[in-house]
Amino acid sequence: QLLQSARLVSLGQRAAGVAHELTQPLASISTVAGDVHMRLIEGRAVSEEQLKEMMRDITGLVERMAGTINHLRVFSRETGEEPGERFALDEMVRSGLRVIGAQLHDRGIEVRTELAEGMSAVYGHPFQMEQVLLNLLANARDALEEKGGGEKRLWIRTRTEGLSQAVLEVEDDGVGIE
């Protein structure tokens, strides 16, 4: 029940991140569509080159939004019984930051990353690992908000130890446990 509860909290945070991720592309698509619509109503010409560029931009935004939605779909399904896979730990960190980064920024939290360059892929469940990362980042966010005023910093680090261990660290300067 605790795992399911944590999963639902994480999924709720993911949904908030997805909503934020979709808002900007939708606003851009709406602006372009409104511009074309107004030009047609007013009888102003839209050159073929302008129209091609606008449609290329819209297609790119739609692909970005589809990727965000697909990521949420994969993230939300149960993967505990599936075999693990090789994945880049640093890319998983970047993916997690795309989800919760806007929330952190909006709360005045400075995020610093120290990601190991050229790190070998790790073996496991990338979406479960991302869920753990999102939970750690949410806990850090809450600790920093409890801190009140002043600078709010959060560090995310990856490194290797020895030949077979990958390390992911999340550190904040908020209240709470070390």
N, CA, C and O of each residue as an XYZ file, in Angstrom:
712
protein
N       0.825     -1.199      0.000
C       0.000      0.000      0.000
C       0.865      1.257      0.000
O       0.536      2.247     -0.654
N       1.988      1.208      0.750
C       2.891      2.354      0.763
C       3.478      2.604     -0.616
O       3.575      3.747     -1.064
N       3.871      1.519     -1.287
C       4.427      1.669     -2.636
C       3.387      2.241     -3.587
O       3.692      3.121     -4.391
N       2.161      1.743     -3.497
C       1.099      2.251     -4.369
C       0.806      3.712     -4.060
O       0.586      4.507     -4.974
N       0.800      4.070     -2.784
C       0.565      5.453     -2.391
C       1.663      6.364     -2.940
O       1.374      7.428     -3.489
N       2.923      5.945     -2.791
C       4.046      6.737     -3.315
C       3.940      6.862     -4.823
O       4.234      7.912     -5.395
N       3.515      5.778     -5.460
C       3.356      5.788     -6.924
C       2.289      6.798     -7.342
O       2.469      7.523     -8.320
N       1.179      6.848     -6.603
C       0.108      7.788     -6.938
C       0.542      9.229     -6.705
O       0.199     10.111     -7.493
N       1.292      9.482     -5.631
C       1.815     10.826     -5.384
C       2.726     11.233     -6.528
O       2.634     12.341     -7.056
N       3.610     10.313     -6.901
C       4.548     10.598     -7.984
C       3.803     10.832     -9.298
O       4.158     11.722    -10.070
N       2.776     10.030     -9.543
C       1.991     10.188    -10.771
C       1.273     11.539    -10.783
O       1.161     12.174    -11.832
N       0.787     11.979     -9.615
C       0.156     13.295     -9.526
C       1.145     14.404     -9.834
O       0.815     15.363    -10.531
N       2.366     14.270     -9.311
C       3.400     15.264     -9.608
C       3.757     15.223    -11.087
O       3.977     16.262    -11.709
N       3.813     14.033    -11.638
C       4.105     13.870    -13.063
C       3.018     14.550    -13.881
O       3.315     15.246    -14.852
N       1.761     14.355    -13.496
C       0.652     14.976    -14.228
C       0.757     16.492    -14.199
O       0.502     17.153    -15.206
N       1.135     17.052    -13.042
C       1.315     18.504    -12.945
C       2.433     18.962    -13.875
O       2.316     19.996    -14.533
N       3.509     18.195    -13.926
C       4.613     18.529    -14.830
C       4.200     18.440    -16.283
O       4.573     19.288    -17.094
N       3.426     17.411    -16.618
C       2.948     17.242    -17.992
C       2.039     18.408    -18.379
O       2.133     18.935    -19.488
N       1.171     18.800    -17.469
C       0.280     19.939    -17.756
C       1.105     21.175    -18.073
O       0.796     21.913    -19.009
N       2.153     21.400    -17.293
C       3.023     22.554    -17.541
C       3.741     22.395    -18.886
O       3.858     23.358    -19.644
N       4.220     21.186    -19.182
C       4.930     20.920    -20.437
C       4.035     21.121    -21.657
O       4.520     21.509    -22.720
N       2.742     20.864    -21.517
C       1.827     20.968    -22.663
C       1.279     22.378    -22.857
O       0.844     22.723    -23.956
N       1.294     23.189    -21.815
C       0.711     24.527    -21.892
C       1.408     25.404    -22.918
O       0.740     26.047    -23.729
N       2.728     25.445    -22.902
C       3.470     26.311    -23.831
C       3.270     25.904    -25.292
O       2.968     26.766    -26.117
N       3.429     24.611    -25.647
C       3.194     24.252    -27.050
C       1.761     24.516    -27.499
O       1.530     24.945    -28.629
N       0.797     24.259    -26.614
C      -0.595     24.529    -26.986
C      -0.835     26.015    -27.223
O      -1.567     26.388    -28.139
N      -0.228     26.855    -26.409
C      -0.359     28.305    -26.602
C       0.244     28.712    -27.943
O      -0.325     29.542    -28.652
N       1.392     28.135    -28.294
C       2.032     28.444    -29.579
C       1.169     27.983    -30.748
O       1.002     28.707    -31.729
N       0.624     26.779    -30.639
C      -0.241     26.255    -31.702
C      -1.472     27.147    -31.847
O      -1.883     27.466    -32.962
N      -2.056     27.546    -30.723
C      -3.224     28.414    -30.751
C      -2.907     29.756    -31.414
O      -3.717     30.280    -32.178
N      -1.739     30.303    -31.123
C      -1.335     31.582    -31.715
C      -1.199     31.466    -33.222
O      -1.694     32.317    -33.962
N      -0.526     30.408    -33.683
C      -0.333     30.226    -35.129
C      -1.674     29.999    -35.817
O      -1.957     30.599    -36.855
N      -2.502     29.128    -35.231
C      -3.810     28.850    -35.830
C      -4.674     30.121    -35.865
O      -5.356     30.384    -36.855
N      -4.639     30.892    -34.795
C      -5.398     32.141    -34.750
C      -4.926     33.136    -35.790
O      -5.732     33.833    -36.406
N      -3.607     33.200    -35.985
C      -3.040     34.097    -36.999
C      -3.509     33.717    -38.396
O      -3.942     34.575    -39.166
N      -3.424     32.437    -38.718
C      -3.867     31.973    -40.038
C      -5.361     32.230    -40.201
O      -5.807     32.686    -41.254
N      -6.133     31.935    -39.156
C      -7.573     32.138    -39.210
C      -7.925     33.607    -39.468
O      -8.763     33.905    -40.318
N      -7.287     34.519    -38.737
C      -7.559     35.949    -38.917
C      -7.173     36.415    -40.316
O      -7.889     37.210    -40.924
N      -6.059     35.931    -40.825
C      -5.650     36.318    -42.180
C      -6.685     35.868    -43.205
O      -7.001     36.599    -44.143
N      -7.209     34.655    -43.016
C      -8.217     34.148    -43.951
C      -9.510     34.959    -43.856
O     -10.115     35.281    -44.878
N      -9.935     35.288    -42.638
C     -11.155     36.083    -42.444
C     -10.998     37.463    -43.072
O     -11.918     37.962    -43.720
N      -9.822     38.087    -42.879
C      -9.578     39.434    -43.386
C      -9.177     39.445    -44.859
O      -8.983     40.515    -45.437
N      -9.053     38.282    -45.465
C      -8.694     38.202    -46.877
C      -7.233     38.520    -47.157
O      -6.863     38.792    -48.299
N      -6.400     38.487    -46.121
C      -4.966     38.713    -46.327
C      -4.317     37.415    -46.736
O      -4.645     36.348    -46.218
N      -3.414     37.513    -47.648
C      -2.749     36.319    -48.172
C      -1.702     35.793    -47.189
O      -1.027     36.549    -46.490
N      -1.602     34.501    -47.171
C      -0.522     33.831    -46.444
C       0.297     33.136    -47.524
O      -0.207     32.269    -48.238
N       1.547     33.520    -47.633
C       2.364     32.917    -48.682
C       2.551     31.435    -48.402
O       2.469     30.984    -47.260
N       2.801     30.699    -49.460
C       3.011     29.255    -49.324
C       4.205     28.981    -48.415
O       4.186     28.034    -47.629
N       5.242     29.807    -48.522
C       6.439     29.627    -47.687
C       6.121     29.879    -46.209
O       6.580     29.141    -45.337
N       5.324     30.940    -45.929
C       4.915     31.211    -44.546
C       4.090     30.060    -43.989
O       4.298     29.625    -42.856
N       3.157     29.576    -44.790
C       2.290     28.490    -44.365
C       3.107     27.223    -44.096
O       2.863     26.527    -43.110
N       4.064     26.927    -44.958
C       4.924     25.758    -44.751
C       5.696     25.886    -43.437
O       5.804     24.923    -42.678
N       6.228     27.070    -43.176
C       6.993     27.284    -41.948
C       6.096     27.141    -40.721
O       6.483     26.520    -39.731
N       4.897     27.718    -40.790
C       3.959     27.617    -39.669
C       3.580     26.160    -39.404
O       3.548     25.721    -38.255
N       3.298     25.426    -40.459
C       2.912     24.022    -40.304
C       4.078     23.177    -39.805
O       3.863     22.235    -39.042
N       5.301     23.488    -40.212
C       6.492     22.794    -39.718
C       6.646     23.038    -38.216
O       6.969     22.118    -37.465
N       6.415     24.271    -37.786
C       6.491     24.600    -36.359
C       5.420     23.853    -35.569
O       5.700     23.290    -34.511
N       4.204     23.853    -36.084
C       3.110     23.162    -35.400
C       3.391     21.667    -35.317
O       3.166     21.056    -34.272
N       3.874     21.076    -36.389
C       4.188     19.652    -36.384
C       5.243     19.337    -35.322
O       5.131     18.339    -34.611
N       6.254     20.177    -35.218
C       7.284     19.975    -34.197
C       6.714     20.043    -32.785
O       7.073     19.244    -31.919
N       5.813     21.014    -32.561
C       5.185     21.151    -31.240
C       4.292     19.954    -30.921
O       4.271     19.475    -29.788
N       3.556     19.476    -31.921
C       2.688     18.308    -31.719
C       3.539     17.080    -31.398
O       3.174     16.288    -30.529
N       4.660     16.913    -32.084
C       5.547     15.776    -31.799
C       6.103     15.867    -30.380
O       6.216     14.856    -29.688
N       6.444     17.067    -29.954
C       6.940     17.268    -28.589
C       5.877     16.898    -27.571
O       6.169     16.232    -26.578
N       4.632     17.330    -27.815
C       3.544     17.025    -26.896
C       3.245     15.527    -26.885
O       2.988     14.957    -25.824
N       3.275     14.887    -28.049
C       3.034     13.439    -28.116
C       4.111     12.691    -27.334
O       3.812     11.708    -26.656
N       5.351     13.145    -27.421
C       6.429     12.524    -26.657
C       6.206     12.654    -25.157
O       6.450     11.711    -24.404
N       5.743     13.823    -24.723
C       5.461     14.054    -23.303
C       4.344     13.133    -22.833
O       4.446     12.533    -21.763
N       3.289     13.014    -23.615
C       2.163     12.154    -23.253
C       2.590     10.688    -23.244
O       2.206      9.937    -22.348
N       3.372     10.282    -24.223
C       3.843      8.901    -24.276
C       4.713      8.586    -23.066
O       4.635      7.494    -22.503
N       5.543      9.550    -22.670
C       6.398      9.362    -21.504
C       5.531      9.141    -20.264
O       5.835      8.264    -19.456
N       4.469      9.909    -20.099
C       3.565      9.739    -18.969
C       2.899      8.371    -19.026
O       2.756      7.709    -17.998
N       2.497      7.946    -20.204
C       1.830      6.653    -20.369
C       2.763      5.510    -19.939
O       2.348      4.607    -19.212
N       3.997      5.554    -20.382
C       4.969      4.521    -20.017
C       5.278      4.589    -18.530
O       5.362      3.560    -17.860
N       5.447      5.795    -18.016
C       5.785      6.002    -16.606
C       4.703      5.441    -15.693
O       5.012      4.912    -14.625
N       3.433      5.551    -16.098
C       2.327      5.190    -15.216
C       2.022      3.701    -15.215
O       1.282      3.238    -14.347
N       2.558      2.943    -16.143
C       2.231      1.518    -16.148
C       3.144      0.767    -15.186
O       4.262      1.198    -14.903
N       2.651     -0.355    -14.693
C       3.388     -1.185    -13.738
C       4.488     -1.933    -14.482
O       4.217     -2.632    -15.458
N       5.732     -1.784    -14.021
C       6.862     -2.425    -14.695
C       7.614     -3.383    -13.784
O       8.648     -3.921    -14.178
N       7.112     -3.606    -12.565
C       7.823     -4.432    -11.593
C       8.093     -5.851    -12.062
O       9.111     -6.437    -11.697
N       7.216     -6.401    -12.849
C       7.384     -7.776    -13.318
C       8.169     -7.860    -14.618
O       8.554     -8.952    -15.037
N       8.410     -6.735    -15.254
C       9.140     -6.723    -16.522
C      10.636     -6.821    -16.266
O      11.127     -6.371    -15.231
N      11.356     -7.408    -17.211
C      12.810     -7.452    -17.030
C      13.400     -6.044    -17.123
O      12.837     -5.164    -17.774
N      14.526     -5.849    -16.470
C      15.189     -4.558    -16.528
C      15.772     -4.303    -17.906
O      15.724     -5.162    -18.787
N      16.320     -3.119    -18.078
C      16.946     -2.743    -19.342
C      18.096     -1.792    -19.054
O      18.193     -1.222    -17.967
N      18.948     -1.635    -20.024
C      20.068     -0.703    -19.887
C      19.559      0.701    -20.197
O      18.826      0.908    -21.164
N      19.956      1.666    -19.362
C      19.562      3.049    -19.613
C      20.632      3.981    -19.074
O      21.419      3.618    -18.199
N      20.642      5.190    -19.617
C      21.606      6.206    -19.206
C      21.044      6.933    -17.988
O      19.983      7.553    -18.056
N      21.764      6.848    -16.883
C      21.325      7.476    -15.643
C      21.179      8.986    -15.820
O      20.218      9.579    -15.329
N      22.120      9.605    -16.514
C      22.067     11.054    -16.721
C      20.837     11.464    -17.526
O      20.229     12.497    -17.246
N      20.467     10.660    -18.525
C      19.276     10.985    -19.319
C      18.016     10.838    -18.473
O      17.066     11.605    -18.634
N      18.004      9.859    -17.575
C      16.870      9.693    -16.670
C      16.750     10.921    -15.773
O      15.641     11.382    -15.508
N      17.883     11.458    -15.301
C      17.869     12.672    -14.474
C      17.300     13.837    -15.285
O      16.454     14.581    -14.789
N      17.756     13.997    -16.521
C      17.253     15.095    -17.370
C      15.749     14.954    -17.609
O      15.018     15.944    -17.604
N      15.296     13.726    -17.818
C      13.876     13.469    -18.034
C      13.073     13.864    -16.793
O      12.029     14.505    -16.911
N      13.546     13.493    -15.624
C      12.875     13.868    -14.383
C      12.826     15.372    -14.196
O      11.819     15.916    -13.741
N      13.914     16.045    -14.547
C      13.947     17.504    -14.414
C      12.995     18.184    -15.391
O      12.473     19.260    -15.098
N      12.764     17.569    -16.547
C      11.787     18.139    -17.480
C      10.390     18.109    -16.863
O       9.551     18.959    -17.159
N      10.153     17.128    -16.008
C       8.835     16.986    -15.388
C       8.649     17.964    -14.232
O       7.629     18.648    -14.160
N       9.621     18.037    -13.331
C       9.439     18.799    -12.090
C      10.237     20.100    -12.084
O      10.088     20.918    -11.176
N      11.079     20.290    -13.091
C      11.939     21.470    -13.130
C      11.185     22.782    -13.099
O      11.619     23.729    -12.444
N      10.068     22.853    -13.794
C       9.283     24.096    -13.814
C       8.728     24.402    -12.429
O       8.693     25.563    -12.021
N       8.293     23.372    -11.700
C       7.791     23.581    -10.337
C       8.900     24.129     -9.443
O       8.678     25.041     -8.647
N      10.097     23.559     -9.586
C      11.229     24.012     -8.774
C      11.567     25.465     -9.101
O      11.766     26.281     -8.202
N      11.630     25.777    -10.379
C      11.947     27.141    -10.827
C      10.910     28.131    -10.322
O      11.257     29.205     -9.830
N       9.628     27.765    -10.444
C       8.545     28.653    -10.013
C       8.597     28.944     -8.513
O       8.081     29.964     -8.056
N       9.213     28.056     -7.759
C       9.332     28.241     -6.305
C      10.674     28.854     -5.915
O      11.026     28.896     -4.736
N      11.419     29.330     -6.912
C      12.685     30.010     -6.645
C      13.807     29.082     -6.212
O      14.735     29.505     -5.522
N      13.724     27.816     -6.614
C      14.741     26.838     -6.232
C      15.750     26.711     -7.371
O      15.396     26.413     -8.512
N      17.007     26.944     -7.031
C      18.089     26.815     -8.006
C      18.535     25.356     -8.040
O      18.884     24.783     -7.008
N      18.521     24.768     -9.217
C      18.933     23.372     -9.379
C      20.313     23.344    -10.024
O      20.535     23.923    -11.088
N      21.228     22.661     -9.359
C      22.572     22.476     -9.900
C      22.781     20.995    -10.161
O      22.505     20.153     -9.307
N      23.272     20.692    -11.348
C      23.535     19.290    -11.671
C      25.027     19.085    -11.880
O      25.715     19.918    -12.470
N      25.494     17.977    -11.389
C      26.870     17.535    -11.602
C      26.767     16.095    -12.088
O      26.846     15.150    -11.304
N      26.589     15.950    -13.410
C      26.369     14.635    -13.996
C      27.673     14.102    -14.579
O      28.365     14.799    -15.320
N      27.993     12.875    -14.239
C      29.239     12.252    -14.694
C      29.206     12.099    -16.214
O      28.264     11.543    -16.777
N      30.231     12.592    -16.848
C      30.317     12.484    -18.309
C      30.829     11.104    -18.698
O      31.725     10.567    -18.047
N      30.271     10.537    -19.743
C      30.747      9.258    -20.256
C      30.451      8.084    -19.347
O      31.108      7.046    -19.434
N      29.479      8.236    -18.487
C      29.125      7.162    -17.566
C      28.471      6.020    -18.327
O      27.628      6.255    -19.192
N      28.847      4.788    -18.015
C      28.249      3.622    -18.661
C      26.771      3.526    -18.301
O      26.332      4.036    -17.270
N      26.022      2.871    -19.159
C      24.603      2.660    -18.894
C      24.445      1.763    -17.669
O      25.303      0.927    -17.388
N      23.358      1.941    -16.954
C      23.037      1.102    -15.808
C      21.914      0.158    -16.210
O      21.238      0.380    -17.215
N      21.721     -0.878    -15.437
C      20.694     -1.881    -15.724
C      19.606     -1.788    -14.670
O      19.900     -1.796    -13.474
N      18.365     -1.701    -15.093
C      17.261     -1.638    -14.153
C      15.986     -1.202    -14.831
O      15.769     -1.469    -16.013
N      15.154     -0.536    -14.079
C      13.859     -0.055    -14.568
C      13.903      1.470    -14.585
O      13.735      2.094    -13.537
N      14.125      2.084    -15.744
C      14.320      3.537    -15.790
C      13.136      4.343    -15.271
O      13.342      5.386    -14.652
N      11.912      3.899    -15.501
C      10.768      4.691    -15.058
C      10.557      4.559    -13.551
O      10.105      5.501    -12.901
N      10.883      3.393    -12.997
C      10.825      3.269    -11.541
C      11.914      4.117    -10.901
O      11.691      4.752     -9.870
N      13.090      4.123    -11.515
C      14.185      4.947    -10.997
C      13.813      6.427    -11.088
O      14.105      7.202    -10.177
N      13.179      6.810    -12.172
C      12.740      8.195    -12.318
C      11.696      8.539    -11.265
O      11.669      9.661    -10.759
N      10.833      7.575    -10.931
C       9.837      7.789     -9.891
C      10.522      8.046     -8.548
O      10.095      8.913     -7.786
N      11.584      7.290     -8.262
C      12.350      7.507     -7.028
C      12.960      8.909     -7.042
O      12.889      9.636     -6.051
N      13.559      9.280     -8.177
C      14.154     10.614     -8.296
C      13.110     11.703     -8.080
O      13.364     12.665     -7.356
N      11.940     11.564     -8.699
C      10.885     12.569     -8.541
C      10.435     12.677     -7.086
O      10.147     13.771     -6.601
N      10.377     11.544     -6.395
C      10.015     11.585     -4.976
C      11.078     12.325     -4.176
O      10.746     13.131     -3.307
N      12.356     12.061     -4.460
C      13.435     12.763     -3.760
C      13.391     14.261     -4.046
O      13.577     15.078     -3.144
N      13.145     14.616     -5.307
C      13.078     16.031     -5.669
C      11.873     16.719     -5.013
O      11.967     17.872     -4.592
N      10.755     16.014     -4.930
C       9.571     16.578     -4.271
C       9.842     16.770     -2.776
O       9.443     17.780     -2.196
N      10.517     15.804     -2.159
C      10.869     15.948     -0.745
C      11.806     17.134     -0.551
O      11.644     17.907      0.394
N      12.791     17.283     -1.448
C      13.725     18.412     -1.365
C      12.981     19.727     -1.551
O      13.245     20.697     -0.840
N      12.055     19.765     -2.499
C      11.239     20.969     -2.727
C      10.489     21.356     -1.458
O      10.467     22.523     -1.066
N       9.872     20.355     -0.818
C       9.108     20.621      0.401
C      10.015     21.122      1.518
O       9.653     22.046      2.246
N      11.193     20.514      1.656
C      12.139     20.940      2.691
C      12.600     22.370      2.443
O      12.760     23.146      3.385
N      12.813     22.717      1.187
C      13.248     24.071      0.850
C      12.131     25.079      1.077
O      12.399     26.210      1.484
N      10.892     24.694      0.822
C       9.777     25.595      1.076
C       9.594     25.826      2.568
O       9.233     26.929      2.979
N       9.839     24.796      3.395
C       9.755     24.955      4.848
C      10.830     25.899      5.363
O      10.648     26.575      6.375
N      11.944     25.937      4.658
C      13.074     26.783      5.052
C      12.665     28.252      5.095
O      13.163     29.023      5.916
N      11.763     28.625      4.212
C      11.333     30.023      4.157
C      12.198     30.837      3.218
O      12.469     30.415      2.094
N      12.644     32.028      3.684
C      13.394     32.951      2.835
C      14.814     32.497      2.564
O      15.247     31.428      2.994
N      15.508     33.328      1.854
C      16.898     33.048      1.507
C      17.023     32.213      0.244
O      16.037     31.863     -0.405
N      18.260     31.913     -0.074
C      18.518     31.116     -1.268
C      18.076     29.675     -1.050
O      18.213     29.115      0.038
N      17.549     29.104     -2.100
C      17.097     27.713     -2.041
C      17.841     26.958     -3.144
O      17.662     27.225     -4.333
N      18.673     26.016     -2.722
C      19.490     25.278     -3.697
C      19.268     23.782     -3.575
O      18.997     23.244     -2.502
N      19.396     23.142     -4.719
C      19.226     21.701     -4.825
C      20.307     21.188     -5.765
O      20.519     21.748     -6.840
N      20.989     20.120     -5.358
C      22.034     19.528     -6.189
C      21.630     18.116     -6.571
O      21.078     17.365     -5.768
N      21.919     17.777     -7.818
C      21.727     16.405     -8.294
C      23.059     15.978     -8.885
O      23.606     16.642     -9.765
N      23.575     14.853     -8.386
C      24.884     14.382     -8.846
C      24.802     12.917     -9.258
O      24.058     12.127     -8.677
N      25.587     12.578    -10.278
C      25.782     11.173    -10.619
C      27.285     10.928    -10.679
O      28.069     11.813    -11.025
N      27.660      9.701    -10.332
C      29.063      9.303    -10.426
C      29.135      7.793    -10.367
O      28.148      7.119    -10.073
N      30.305      7.275    -10.648
C      30.541      5.850    -10.505
C      31.464      5.625     -9.320
O      32.305      6.461     -8.987
N      31.284      4.486     -8.703
C      32.179      4.049     -7.640
C      32.636      2.653     -8.003
O      31.831      1.733     -8.149
N      33.940      2.512     -8.146
C      34.463      1.219     -8.561
C      34.041      0.896     -9.973
O      33.743      1.789    -10.766
N      34.017     -0.374    -10.279
C      33.674     -0.804    -11.639
C      32.197     -1.114    -11.814
O      31.714     -1.214    -12.942
N      31.463     -1.270    -10.690
C      30.102     -1.773    -10.856
C      29.018     -0.982    -10.136
O      27.877     -1.439    -10.063
N      29.342      0.180     -9.608
C      28.312      0.931     -8.897
C      28.106      2.307     -9.517
O      29.055      3.029     -9.825
N      26.844      2.636     -9.685
C      26.459      3.969    -10.118
C      25.800      4.651     -8.920
O      25.041      4.019     -8.185
N      26.086      5.927     -8.725
C      25.554      6.670     -7.586
C      24.769      7.862     -8.101
O      25.222      8.598     -8.977
N      23.581      8.036     -7.535
C      22.741      9.205     -7.811
C      22.488      9.860     -6.460
O      22.008      9.210     -5.531
N      22.814     11.152     -6.349
C      22.627     11.887     -5.101
C      21.724     13.086     -5.336
O      21.818     13.776     -6.351
N      20.848     13.311     -4.370
C      20.025     14.519     -4.353
C      20.290     15.180     -3.010
O      20.144     14.550     -1.962
N      20.679     16.451     -3.041
C      21.006     17.183     -1.818
C      20.331     18.548     -1.890
O      20.252     19.162     -2.953
N      19.848     19.010     -0.739
C      19.265     20.339     -0.687
C      19.769     21.040      0.558
O      20.324     20.407      1.456
N      19.576     22.347      0.609
C      19.992     23.097      1.797
C      18.774     23.568      2.596
O      18.778     24.637      3.206
N      17.741     22.738      2.569
C      16.523     23.031      3.315
C      16.553     22.434      4.703
O      17.593     21.973      5.173
N      15.391     22.445      5.360
C      15.283     21.856      6.690
C      15.131     20.346      6.546
O      14.845     19.850      5.456
N      15.314     19.636      7.608
C      15.083     18.193      7.575
C      16.328     17.402      7.857
O      17.292     17.909      8.430
N      16.299     16.158      7.450
C      17.402     15.246      7.724
C      18.521     15.434      6.725
O      18.296     15.919      5.616
N      19.730     15.053      7.111
C      20.863     15.153      6.180
C      20.731     14.092      5.106
O      21.580     14.000      4.220
